[in-house]
Amino acid sequence: MRRREKEITEKAVIEEVLREQEVGRLATAVDGEPYVVPINFVYSDGKVIFHSHRDGKKMANISRNPRVCFEVDSGEMVKAEKPCDFSWRYMSVVVRGKARIIEGDERRLAALRKISDKYAPGKGKTLTMEDMAKNPQLVLVEIAVDEMTGKRSPVKPSSA
């Protein structure tokens, strides 16, 4: 990281950012062509887990190149008197790793329940194998994390 003073070095803080954000961005690349898409996800047991339709560019890319990058952030603009004095207060996390489809009915159901519980707390336990069977195109994917980095930006002192 170029600006070490902005680096988040505490793994617990990085993981908290991953757990708190509702939308992340998944980047894939095939034949030198990058592709980024927003996704809902859950961070659990050191992995990023998301669901997808079996068809589509995202899954086609992952099948050809499972190396992915995943990013989440939160922030707000800090306005100032002069445009050049505007700043941005943010925290971000970038994950690099390898994506793979989760296999096995029990593991798939457990992953789907984790995602559901993030967005509808307590509702994941109501999901059943029959619910998954209603959508045979549903795939659950996990990203095994190779590297996680975090960054935060302090607000510049106001010149106003």
C-alpha positions, 0 to 999 in steps of 0.5 A: 500500500502506497500510503501506509498511514491509511492502511487498516492493519487490524484483521478484526476491523477489516472483517467488521467492514466486510460483515457490515456492508450490504453490497460488494463488487465482484471483479472477474477477468477473462482474456484480459477483459475485466468485468465488475458487478455488484453483489449481495454477500455474506462474510463468514468463516473467513470466506465471502459467500454469494449466490447467483444464477448458474448462467451469465457472464459472472459465472462464465468468467469464474468457470474460466478463471476462478481468480477474483477480486472483491471490494466493499466500501463505506464513506461520505463526502466532507464538503468545504468552502473550496472544491479543492478542499473537499475530502472523502471519509471512507473505509474500504476492503479489497479481497483477492482469492479464488471463487468456487461453486459450493457443492453438496446440498447441506453445504449449499443450504447452510450458505444460503441460510447465512446469506438470508440471515444477513439480510433478513435476520432470523429467517435463514433457518426457515429455508429448506431443501425444497426452497432450493429445489424450486430454483435449480439454477441457483448456485452458491459461491464462496471466495477462499481469501488469499489476501485482504487489505483495508484502507481508511481515509482521515478527514483533512482539517477544514480550512474554513 
